[in-house]
Each structure stands twice: as structure tokens, then as C-alpha cells.
Amino acid sequence: MTTGMPHRSIVSGALIALLGGVLAACGGTAPSPNTSVEAPGAAGGPDAALFARRCHDCHLPPRPQDFPAAAWPAIVGRMQAHRIATGLTPLTADELGRIQAYLQRHAKDAK
């Protein structure tokens, strides 16, 4: 029987589990290669800044072009429901409209 420091794999596994729990609690996911690490559209005007700020409350915001325009209303609605369920301040109707319009204007199939 050995004593002392736990094996590195046990510590790594615990850290991975902890990170997974934090992400799951927030409903976010780890950044994918298609996810911008910087706030998307930071220089893209007030709607881009609003999107980046409000969505970053809980996770790294996806790039608008990651989804087609028709997908964004359901995604924004699901995130609003998540905000409410987790006690975050819900988006106002104006914020919802501006964010959804911004995402649809810059969606992967936007012209």
C-alpha cells in the first residue's frame, strides 16, 4: 500500500469532472474549433456587443455563422428559458429581438 500524492490520472479525471459539472450547470459547452474565443462581432456594432455581453453571462457565444438563420429563433428561445430556469436576469423583449435579428443577419445562410 502506498501513501502520498494521488496518481496524476486521478487528479486529471477529477478536474475534468469538475469542469464538466461547471459547464453543465451553466448549460454551456467547451469551445469547439468553430467557436470564437473573443466576443463575436466585438467591432460589429451595438447588437453584436449586446449579443456578446448577454450570452457570455453563461457561456462562450457561438459565431452567428455557425447556424442557419432559421435555427436561431429556437436557440435564442432555449437560452432565454435557461436564463430564467437558472435565475439569471432574462433578456428583455427588445434584447431578444435585437440579438435574434443580429444572429439571423449574420447566419451561415444569410445573403
Secondary structure, DSSP 4 states (H G I P E B T S, - for coil): ---SSPPHHHHHHHHHHHHHHHHHHHT--PPPTTS-SSPTTTTS-HHHHHHHHHHTTTSPPPPGGGS-GGGHHHHHHHHHHHHHHTTPPPPPHHHHHHHHHHHHHTSTT--
